[in-house]
Amino acid sequence: MPGPTVNPQVMAMIRERGFGWGYFDYGRFRTLASEVSPDTGHAASVIESAMRSLADDLAVIRSAEPSVGYDWNHFDWRIWNNSVVGARDALQIIVKELALEQ
């Protein structure tokens, strides 16, 4: 996610877009994933944790007063990037396991 120094419209995009995973049933996702294998069950838990971390970050950014904007100097890109990579890697585990099932 680029900061406003890269894209000055980023705050408007974050506020306007539907970045919300609150409707997603992680419990059901974990249950179904664990039926495939223990590895996919664990991967589903990793995905849930990563997605919740990303959602929390977005909520903090969205909560910034629009007239002031978000202070990107205090944004922890390391945590954001780790969450994105963790979710992606865990999804790849699930995809590989599902391919083996076929």
N, C-alpha and C positions, 0 to 999 in steps of 0.2 A: 504494500500500500504506500504510494508515494506521499511524502509530506507536501505542504503547500509551496515549498521552495521549488519543487519539481513541477507541480501542477497547482496553480493558484485556485482552481475550482474544486480541490479535493474536499474541503469542508462542505460545500454545497452538495457534492456527490454523496458523501457519507450521510448527510442529513436526509437526502431525498430517496436514496436507494433503500430497498428492503433488506438490509443486512440483519436478519433476525433468525435465529435457530430455535427460538423458544417453542415453536410449534412442533419441532421434531421429537419423536418418541425414542429417546436414546435407550430406554429400558427395553423396548421391543427390539431395537437394533442389536443390542448386546445379546439378548436371548436368541435371536435368529442366528447371529454370528457364532455364538457358542455351540449351536447345533451342528455347525460345519466342522469345527475342530477347536481344541483349546487355544491354538495360535490365533485363530480368527476372533475368538471371544476376547482374548487379550487385546488384539488390535482394535476391536470395537471400543474397548475401554480407553485406549490411548486416543482414539479419534474423539470420543466424547470429551475427554479432558482438554484436548487441544482446541476443539471448537468452542467450548465454554470459555477458555482463556481468550480466544479471539473475540468472542461476543462481549466479554467483560471490557476488553480494551476499547472496542467500538462504542460501548455505552459511555465510557469515560470521555472519549473524544466528542461524542454527540452532546454530552452534558455541558460542554464549554459554552459560555455565554457567546452568542453569535456576534455581538458587536466587538468582543475581545478576541475571540478565536481560541484555538487550542495551542498550548505551548509545546511545540514539537521538540524543543530542546530537552524536555523531560520524558519523551517517549522512549521506552526501552525496546529498540528494534531487535535486539538479541532475543528477547522473549517472544516477540511477535514472529520472527523468522523461525525460531525453534518450534513454535506451535504449528506453523504452516508446514514445515518439513516433517514434523512428527505425524501430522494428520495424513499428509501425502504418502509417507512411507508405510503407515499402517493400512491405508487403503490399498496400496500395492500388495501387501501381504494377503488381504482379503481376496483381491482379484486373482492372485496366484493360486490360493487355496480353492477358490471356486472353479478355476480352470481345471484343476486336478480332479474335481468331482464329476466333471462331464465325461 
